[in-house]
Amino acid sequence: MTLYTGKGDDGTTKTFGCNQRISKSSNVTEALGALDEINSFLGLIKVKTVGGSVKMEILGDGFDKIANNIQQNLFIIQAEVAGSDMTIAEEKLRECENYANEGEKILPPIKNFFISGGTEMAVLCDISRTMARRAERRVIAIVDEGDESRAIGKWTLAYLNRLSSLLYVMARLANHFNGLSEDAPTYK
């Protein structure tokens, strides 16, 4: 058995529960691709966290565990976008909010925007944040189409919105835990 089928060579694909093929450039496949990108990139955060010399955690959970939880949730959202009846539960949204809120309590208050940088982990979290925003926009495009066969659950968009906030907090924490100050833009 081969890994590929060749059925998508014409630029189409099938999703869960759908008998017809859709374009690989459709809003659905764009959203699935964006969710897959961030999910894969979070794997890098997990790998880079393990064995680090600085303990990076929120509520006793290391960044690797938090990243893994996010990945699990993104698989649920991917299934939902593909047409499954799976959807993110409110408890997953609240967990994401709790991590973000508790992480923010550790940090100095935000007074301005910050230039991405500092530690490698901070940059990885920042890149993940921008990927989360792209995935959110792609899922919103599906909602905007109004296709009732692709209904997005009550908590999914809120989860994707909070996810970028959590990743922003994690980026700031990565620098904070390593004793680095944040660099604000000069606008000069």
Number of C-alpha atoms within 10 A of each C-alpha: 4 5 5 7 8 8 11 14 8 9 11 15 17 16 17 12 10 13 8 9 13 17 15 16 13 14 20 23 22 20 25 23 17 22 26 18 16 23 23 13 18 23 15 17 23 17 12 15 20 14 8 9 8 10 16 21 19 21 9 9 13 16 24 20 17 22 22 17 14 19 20 12 21 21 18 19 26 22 17 21 28 20 18 18 15 16 20 21 15 14 10 16 20 15 14 22 18 15 21 21 15 14 19 20 10 14 13 10 8 9 7 10 10 14 13 18 17 19 17 14 23 24 21 21 28 22 19 25 23 15 20 24 20 20 23 22 18 21 26 15 16 21 17 10 10 10 10 9 10 17 16 22 16 12 16 24 19 16 25 24 17 19 23 23 21 24 25 23 25 28 25 29 24 25 20 19 15 15 11 14 11 17 13 12 11 7 4 3
